[in-house]
Structure formats: structure tokens, C-alpha cells
Amino acid sequence: MDRLSENIEEYLESLYRYGNKDKHVSTTKISKVLGIAPSSVTGMFKKLDAKGYIDYEPYKGAILTDKGLKIGEKITRKHRILEKFLSNVLNITDKNIHDQACKMEHSFSDEAERAMCLILEHPDICPDDKLIPACDYDFDNCEECQNNEEISEIGIRDHNLVPISGLSEDEKGEVSFIRGGNSTILPKLLSLGIAIGTKIQVENRVDEQLIKIKANGHEIEITREISNNVFIKL
């Protein structure tokens, strides 16, 4: 992947946060978020559309393509892992965490990101309770990552993943990645009959902590912990 400018990464990260794969984000919204004139945002939207990172429609806004989603998700992941590290390990005060992470995320290498993830034991949420996206290494679970020392030999997924918690009602797909080690989430999933390759469908959201899904022909209620850490290939 070509190295992108910090400016482009900021745009894709903002579009991921406010629209993701589900909705267009207006020029006005990005203008306010980034503190940039609407005319400049429109110009960048056209440039990103031409490069295949977004689909842009005048008066409607922009939405990420799969190509743009992958980058926006990656930068967001780095930002939130940095926030977790700054908070949990360095004890930086909450009001300074976001700005510090913003300054660091663009120069934060993939190798450093992976090492920090391992130190933090595969975190699923950042200090302000937002989901940390999955990494893009081609593993089935975090245990495989922990046992593989050489980063240059690790493959990269060619598809995007969505956590169960990010699926809409009636959306379905196949379990492709499980975050967490053998001592945490995997035993719980095995007891529910959920593993790599299991096909699931979201039935409905019971409340903020429970989601009802259908897996292996059975309806199951799963907790937020599980739904944040089981990733689906649609």
C-alpha cells in the first residue's frame, strides 16, 4: 500500500468514525470535524473519489469504499490502541489522551501497533468505550499472532471484518476472526458452539449488553464482550 499523507488519513479516519460503511457523511460535518473550509472538503472528496477511496455525491456527501474503509479502520485502530496505552500504562489524564493519540497515530508503525496490542492483551474498547477494530493480519485468533514472532512473514487479509456488535438486524455472515486468547473469549464461544467458519445472523438487539443471534440453527443471546470480539466476513 502506498504511503498516504496525514491529511488523507485524517479524512478517511473521520469518514470511518462518522459514516463507516453504512451512511454518507456530509461536507459540512467533515468541515466542522477537521476545521477546514467546506470548499476545501469538497475538493478533497473529489480527489478521494477519483482515487477509489470514497464514493462522493454532491449534496449528499461521501461514503467509504472497501479500499477506503480498510485505511480508515486501520488509522482508527491505531488511534484507539494508543489511547488505551496512554491511559492504562502511562496514566495520561483523560483530557489529553485524544490529542496525544492524534499526533502519534500517523507515524505509528504496524510493528509497534502489534507489539502494543500484545502488551495490552488484545483490548476491545478504548478509554471512552469505543470499539477498537480488528487488526488486518490474517490470523484466526490472537493466540496465533502471539505465537508468530516475525511480522514480515504474516499475511494480510484481503477483506474487511465487522464485529457482531456492528451488524444490523438480519445481517449475516461467517465468523472469520476471534479476538482474545484461549483463556478468555474462546472457551465461552466453544460452549455456545461458535467457531471460525460458523454462519451467524443477527436477530435483534435485546438491550445495550445483549444481542440475539442465530447460529447453527439455534437462537443465542450473546453479551457485549462476545459481540465486540467476534468478527464476521460478510
Secondary structure, DSSP 4 states (H G I P E B T S, - for coil): -PPPPHHHHHHHHHHHHHTTTT--B-HHHHHHHHT--HHHHHHHHHHHHHTTSEEEETTTEEEE-HHHHHHHHHHHHHHHHHHHHHHHTS---HHHHHHHHHHHGGG--HHHHHHHHHHTTS--B-TTSPBPPPP-B--SBHHHHHT---GGG--B-SS--EEGGGPPTT-EEEEEEE-S-TTTHHHHHHHTT--TT-EEEEEEE-SSSEEEEEETTEEEEEEHHHHHHEEEE-
